[in-house]
Amino acid sequence: MTWDRKHVEFIHFEEAPWQPLEVAGLAPGCEIRILSQDSGDGALSGILRVPAGWQHEQPFTATAPEQLFILSGDLHKGEYTYTDQAYSYRPAGAPHGPMWSEKGCEAVVMWDKAFEIQPGEKGHENGMIGCIDTINTHWQPTIAEGPQAGIMVKMLRHVPGNDEMTFLTGIMPHWKELRQEHHHCVEESFKLTGDLNLNTDLGDKMNMTANCYFYRPPFIKHGPMYTRTGTMSLIRVSSKLVNHYMPVEEDAKWLALA
């Protein structure tokens, strides 16, 4: 399942090797770094690399919902052109093609099950987020109550029924949180810029920099936290993000599971 994965705390993108992206019916040549994956249904988060000049001429739909965030380069999908920091969401059955890249592209990709395609299908756009230019999207106050001032967000996707969310978080330089926290939801993060020390008691051992990733199941304690230069991350959570500043052992929901 999308949220049923092992705890990853934390890895650099480069620690995951490039491997060929082998999808039946899809033009060959793309590669992927798998950062986390469900061993049952193949849901994964990773870094997709599309070579310069690559193209897939036929339109198609995919069986897996997809979230895409461009790190560099360009990618064209049908009528949409994606460049630096563009975001899109396609539910299963949404249109994906034709596709091509002029300069090549690297992108964060999140597939909610094994990515398979249905060539020739035009698909539907129900629930699709075609393209968000996140660079020109305004920052808003943080969505979670409790943290120290200095955090802003750009909301990219919100599911009203269960409060699943994908958003950008920006934190100003020298921001500090002296408390430990945990959440009831799954949280995964792609560090895009800057630094964030997740436990100041451990020095550089827990210092996340650009191109770092983590995948946290519920109730994983983290903190104290500090950033020297400021930081920006792409974050996804499985339900409403609530900060709990208490020992996990005192949390009623955790005790019910223990």
Buried (B, 14 or more C-beta within 10 A) or exposed (E): EBBEBEEBBBBBBEEBEEEEBEBEEBBEBBBBBEBBBBEEBBBBBBBBBBEEEBBBEBBBBBBBBBBBBBBEBBBBBBEEEBBEBBBBBBBBBBBBBBBBBBEBBBBBBBBBBBBBBBEEBEBEEEBBBBBBEBEEBEEEEBBBEEBEEBBBBBEBBEEEEEBBBBBBBBBBEEBEBEBBBBBBBBBBBBBBEBBBBBBBEEEEEBBBBBBBBBBBBBBBBBBBBBBEEBBBBBBBBBBBBBBBEEEBEEBEEBEEEE
